[in-house]
Amino acid sequence: MSHDLYGGDRESVAAGGCLSDPAWLVNADPRDVCAALDGAVGEEEMLAAAVYRASAHLHRNANTDSRRWLLALDAARYGNRDLAARFSAVNAHESLAARWGVEWVTGNCVDPRYRYTMTGHTDAVMAMATTEVDGRPIAVTGSADTTVRMWDLATGEMLGEPLVGHTQPVLAIATTEVDGHPIAITSSRGTTVRMWDLTTRQPIGKPLGGHTDAVHAVATAVVDDRPIAVTCSGYKDRTVGVWDLTTGQMLGKLLTSDTEWVVSIATTDLDGRPIAVTGSDDGTVRVWDLATRQTMGEPLTGHTDLVERVATAQLDGRPIAITGSDDRTARVWDLTAGKMLGEPLTGDGFQVKALKTAVIDGRPVAVIGSHREVGVWDLATGQSIGEHFARFGGAVETVVVDGSPAVLTSSYNGTVRLWDLVAGQVPGELLTGGTDWVSMDGRLIPFTGSHDGTVRDLMTGQAIGEFVTGDTGGVLSATSTQVHGRPVAVTSSHDGTVRVWDPTTDQMLGEPLTGHTDSIWALATADLDGRPVAVTGSHDATVRVWDLTTGQMLGEPLTGHTWLVWAVATSVVDGRPIAVTSSDDMTVRKWDLATGQMLAVAHLPGLDSARALATAVVDGRPVAVTASTDGTVRIWDLAADQLVGEPFASHPHLTRTMAVAALDGRPTAFIGSEEGIVSMWDLTTRKQIGPELVFPEPVLAVTAANGKLIVRFGPEVAVLCQRIELDPRHGAGA
């Protein structure tokens, strides 16, 4: 990376020992710290640099309390609890934030290749391209938020204001030079193509019109010494336009057939002639002479489904194309011979959703975004290289920064990450494995279909066993109870089943419980006439009650909701077991579990459903606590069937999860959000307890067990302990 990221001297800073000083990392200006990271020498400084990078995008705007907390959390992700404790001790006497300590955290996504995250877009990033401006590498990104943004890849900072003009999601971006000026060509779900001067960050001329459907792919080339763009339009239009970027005029269209839909495009040179390589919905790949706009040779065949991605490279001095198809293969083609090279690239869950090429140590590689991960493939051998990058959800782009190959990956949450393509060493021992759990007998029992089933000791995080649940389609919810006096775990799944298993033998008990016709998002347990039961809420809009002793459904499905049921909780009111459910139909409903009758229904105002729901006892009365998607919290008296007091706002973020537990003997709601925030609220006073805890990923689940706070953020699990008592009289940020 650049030696003058923020105007500082990173080597001299690192040489002064600052990187090994937790107090400096907590209190120093993040710009100064980032300037020093690449100058780290020795194991201790390299670990500190990796820890700081893990959440550097949050450090920029964080106060010292949040920065200390994040550094402790990330040190634990790297498996160094001693360093985590040293961070927690910095200025600990000055803030309530230090009153939560980090016991242990998984490191499922810790990767030494990770550099930083760029934030700013407010929706999925769907397109990226790179170029140089004033000698500095930059990225240009386009999003479903309709904006185009520019980023300095040396610093990770956004350059200027967003480029606005598109009114639909931006689908494609390419870069080139016109009259010596770097420009970007962007297209959107609308029918127009726009050009931008990347030096002035201003639009160039009027939008390029000519297509009658969304323009979903753009590539650039030089034909007869003039820069051109090639654009592919949607299914209704089915045309490929060629544009003179100097004049902004369409030169013509590639002569495709009336039935062919060109989905993807890339450009290169073949025998000194500029060509385009296109992939179509019929599974064929075609090569085009861009000067004549005619096809060259016969179509390249082999794919059996739509060719969604195309990229080009050089292999042993010969131009090649790499194509990715919905047939779950990627293929490499010799463009001179018009033949496929080697066997198709495949793998478990292989799906080519994004495709670019790069060069590592002189060898061409393909960078393929597939099923939430990004992999690197050696194009000479057809073999996968190294571990996959774990964060992906949109587009990939390759770039060279300070002479080293790197890759950008985008996500559906609007973030873009930069990674080194050359593998590094992880400076620590990581805990990896399952990330959905129930807590039982001092153990964390995880339930995640895509992970290894590791069972961990709640106190230490160490592996003490493993299991296989047998669930198909991925586990959505898990809880625990007792059957015949023995602890059991209960899970619900995407496949609409409920399963019960014995954690002492790692075996499923009986057959799956079937009846729901869609995914089961909500799960709770209760005691009904001395029998343990499970209560489930499904995407099929029904609620069902199951006898866990016999494995049978009790009575008929509970109906009334008109959309998917997000959450369920149970309680006892006047000696009778009840269930409370919330749904995307904007209602909260109360049910008598003995009779199956709906006892009450509350309609939420507006369009914000209650995605999080829990029950508790406040001032001696049973209540339900709901948290809506807009962050509004409501407390409902379950005996009187009415709202208790006025709603209050926990935070202005999308609420994902909530748990209620006693904290210092007082009923407390722990609320987690999409923005990675956990806030704590005293349900008696309705006041926030201490400052918010910030996490580097969305908070997906939170619970309190065995005196611990357990938080799932993104693919990680953190177990926290209360260091000292919190005074509920303190407000946020006290």
PAKOLPA-162289 format. One record per residue (C-alpha): x negated, y, z negated; residue in one letter. Coordinates in steps of 0.25 Angstrom, whole numbers, plus 5000, padded with zeros to 4 digits. Last residue first. Layout:
# PAKOLPA-162289
XYZA...
# end
This chain:
# PAKOLPA-162289
509150324880A509250294895G510650244894A511350274880G510750234867H511850204856R511850064860P510450054852D509649934858L508949844849E507549804852I506849714863R508149664869Q507649544878C507749534893L507749414903V507649454917A508149374929V507749404943E508349384957P509049524957G509149564943F509649454933R509649504919V509649424906I509749504893L509249424881K509749394867G510149254870N510949294882A511349424889A511749434904T511449504916V511649474931A511349534945L510549654941V510049714954P508549714955E507349794949P508049794935F508349924927V508849914913L509750024909E509450114897P509950084883G511350034879I512450104888Q513650154881K515050084881R515050094866T515649954863T515149894876L513749944874D513149944888W511849894894M511349924908S510649834918V510249894931I509749834944G510549914954E511549804956E511949824941S511849744928G512749774916I512449724902F513649754893A513449754878T514249714866P513549754854R512749664844G511349724848D511749684862L512949594863A513249544877A513949584890V513449544904A513649624917M513349604931T513249674945R513649814943T513349904955L512750034949H513250164943P512950114929H513750064917S514950154920A516050154909F517450114910P518350184900E518850124887G519249974886V520049934898L521249854895Q521749704894D522049724879A521349594875A520249594886L519849744883D519149784896W517749854896I517449924909R516049954915V515850034928T514550004936G515250024950D515249874952T516149864940S515749814926A516749744918T516749714903V517849624897A518249644882V518549554870P518849644858R518049644845G517349784848D516849734861V516949584864V516349544878A516749504892T515949524905A516149564919L515349614931A515749634945R516949724941A517449774954S517249924959D518349964969L519050074961G519750044948P519649904942L520949834940H521149754927A521949624927V522549554915A522949414910L522749324922M523249184918Q522349064919G523049004906T521848974897A520849064904L521749194903D521249284913W520849434913K520549504927R519649624931V520049684945T519349754956M519649644966D518149614966D518449534954S518249534939S518649424929T518949414914V519249274908A520049244896I519949144884P521049164874R520849194859G521449334860D520449364871V519249274874V518249304885S517749264899T517049334910A517249334925V516549414936A516549434951W517949374955V518049384971L519349454976W520849444973T520849414958H522149354953G521849214953T521449114941L521148984948P522148874943E521948794930G520648754924L519548714934M518948584931Q517448554927G517948474915T517148534904T516948664912L518448694913D518448794924W519248924926V519348994939R519449134944V519849164958T519449274968A518749174978D517449244975H517549174962S517749194947G517449074937T517849044923V517148924917A517748844905V517248784892P518348714885R518848744871G520148794875D519448884886L518048924883D517449024893A516449024904T516149134915A515849134930L516049234941A515549234955W516049104960I515949094975S517149044983D518248944983T518248914969H518748774965G517548694961T516748664948L515448594952P515348444948E514948404934G513848464926L512648514934M511348464928Q510148544923D510148454911T510148554900T510748654909P512048574911D512848624923W514148674927V514548714941R515548814946V515848814961T516248914972G515048894981D514449024977H514248974963S514648964949S513748914937T514048854923V512948824913A513148724902V512848714887P513348594880R514448594870G515448514879H515248624889V514548754885Q514448884893T513448944903S513549044914T513249054929A513649134941S513349144956L512549014959V512149004973G512848934985G512748794979T512648764964D511848634960G511348694947T509948654948V509148664935F507848704930E507048704917G506248784906I505748894915A505149004907Q505949134905G505449154891T506649174882M507749124892L507049004895D507248974910R507948874919V507448874933T508548844944G507548874956D508248984962H509249004974S510448944967G510349034955T510748984942F509749014930P509848954916I509149054907L508848974894R509049004879G510248914878D510948964890M510849084898S511449074912V510749114924W510549174938D509049204942T508449074944G506949064947G505649134945T504749174933L503549234938L502049224933E501249344936G500549424946P501249374959V500149354970Q500349424983G500849384997A500649465009V501949525015L501949635005D503349675001W504149805002L505649804997R506849875003V508049904994T509449924999G510149824990N510349725002Y508849715003S507649755012S506349685013T505049755018L503849675022V502349705020A501049675028P499849745023S499049855030G499449965020D500949935023V501249845035V502749825037V503749715039T505249735038E506349655032V507849675031A509049645022G509149565009G507749525005F507049504992R506249374989A505049384998F504749245002H503549174997E502349145006G502349125021I503349045029S502848965040Q503048985055G501548965057T501249085066A502449165062L502049155047D503349175040W503749275029V504949265021G505949365016V507049325006E508549355004R508949235014H507949265025S507149395028G505949345037I504649405038V503949345050A502449335050V501349365060P499849325056R498749435055G498649425040D500149445039I500849505051V502349545050A503649505057T505149545053K506449465051L507649485043A508849395041K508249265045V508849155037Q508149045031F508848975019G507748875018D506748895029G506548915044T505648975054L505848905068P504748815073E503548855081G503548965091L504848985100M504649015114K504649135124G503249115128A502849265126T503849285115L503349175106D504549155097W504649135082V505949085076R506749115063A507749015058T509049025051R509949005063D510349155060D509149185067S507749245065G506849275077T505349295077I504749345090A503349325095I502349415103P500949345106R499649385100G499549265091D500949295085L501449435087Q502749485081A504249505084T505549505075A506949455078V508149435068R509549385069E509449285080V510949225080L510949075079D510348955085T508949005087H508148925097G508149015110T507249125116L508049185127P507349165141E506349265147G506249415145M507549485144T507749615150Q507749755144R506749795155T505749875146A506149795134L505949665139D506749575131W506549435123V507749355119R508049275107V509249185107T510149145095G511449185101D511549305092D510349365098S508949395095G508149495103T506649515106V506249645113A505149665122I504049765125P503149725136R501649705134G501649555136D502749545125L502949665116D503849665104T505249695100T506349645090A507849625091I509049555084S510449535086V510649535101V512049495104W512149415117E513549395124T513449515134D512049475137S510849555134T510249655143L509449745134L510049885134K509650015140G508750125138L509550195127M509150335124Q508550395112G507450465120T506250425114T506850295107L507250235121D508250135117W508549995121V509849935117G510249795114V511749765116T512749675109R513749785106D514849705098K513849615092Y512949725087G511849805093S510349785096C509349905097T508049915105V507250035102A506250105112I504950175111P504350225124R503050175130D503650095141D504450015130V504050025116V504849945105A505849965094T506849865088A508349885082V509349785077A510749805072H511449905080V512949905077A513849905089D514149995101T512650025104H512350145113G511950255103G510550305098L510750405087P510450545090K509050605090G507950555080I508450555066P507550615055Q506550555045R505550655050T504450545052T505350425053L506050495065D507350415066W508150345077M509550305076R510350185083V511850195083T512950085083T513250085069G512849965060R511450035061S510250065069S508950125066T507750175074I506550225066A505550325071I504050345070P503550465078H502550455088G503450495100D504450385095V503850275086E504550145081T505450095070T506649995070A507849995061I509149905060A510449895053L510750025046V512050025040P513050115046Q513150275046T511750295051H511250435050G510350445038V508950425036L508650415021P507950525014E506450545013G505450425013L505850315004M504750264994E504150134995G502750194993T501950145005A503150095013L503650235014D505150215016W506150265026M507650255025R508850235034V510250245029T511550175032T511750115018D511649985025A510150015026S509050055035G507550055031T506350125037V505050075031A503750165031I502250135033P501450265032R500650325043G501450445045D502750355047V502450205049E503450105053T504450005046T505849955049A506949905040M508449865042A509649825033M509349885019V510549855011A511249975004D510850094996T509450115002H508450184993G507550084987T506150034992M505649914984T504149884981Y502949804984R503349654983Y502249554988R501949514973P503349454972D504249454960V505649414965C505849294956N505149344945G506049314933T506049404921V505649374906W505849434893E505949584897V506149674885G507349774883W507149884873R506149944882A507350014889A507650084876L506550184878S505450254871E504850144862H504550054874A503650164880N502950044887V503249914880A504149854890S502949864900F502049784891R503149684889A503249664904A501749654905L501849544895D503049474901R502249454914N503049364923G503149454935Y504549474932R504149514918A503349624924A504549664932D505349684920L504349754912A504149854923L505649874925L505749904910W504650004910R505150074923R506550084917S506050154905D505050234912T506150294921N506350234935A506350304948N505150244954R505050124945H506250064953L505550044966H504349994959A505149884953S504249764957A503049854960R502749884945Y502649734942V501749704954A500849824950A500749774936A500449634940L499349694950M498849774938E498649654929E498149564939E497049654944G497049774953V498249864956A498049964967G499349934974D500149974962L499450114960A500350204969A501550134963C501150174949V500950324953D502250324960R502950254948P502550374940D501850314927A502650274915N502950124916V501750084924L500850174915W501350104903A501149974909P499649994911D499049894920S499349974932L498750104926C497350034925G496550154931G496250064943A497750064947A497850214947V496550224955S497050124965E498350184966R497850324969D499150414969G499850494980G501150404979Y500750294988L499350334991D498650204992H499650155002S500050005000M
# end
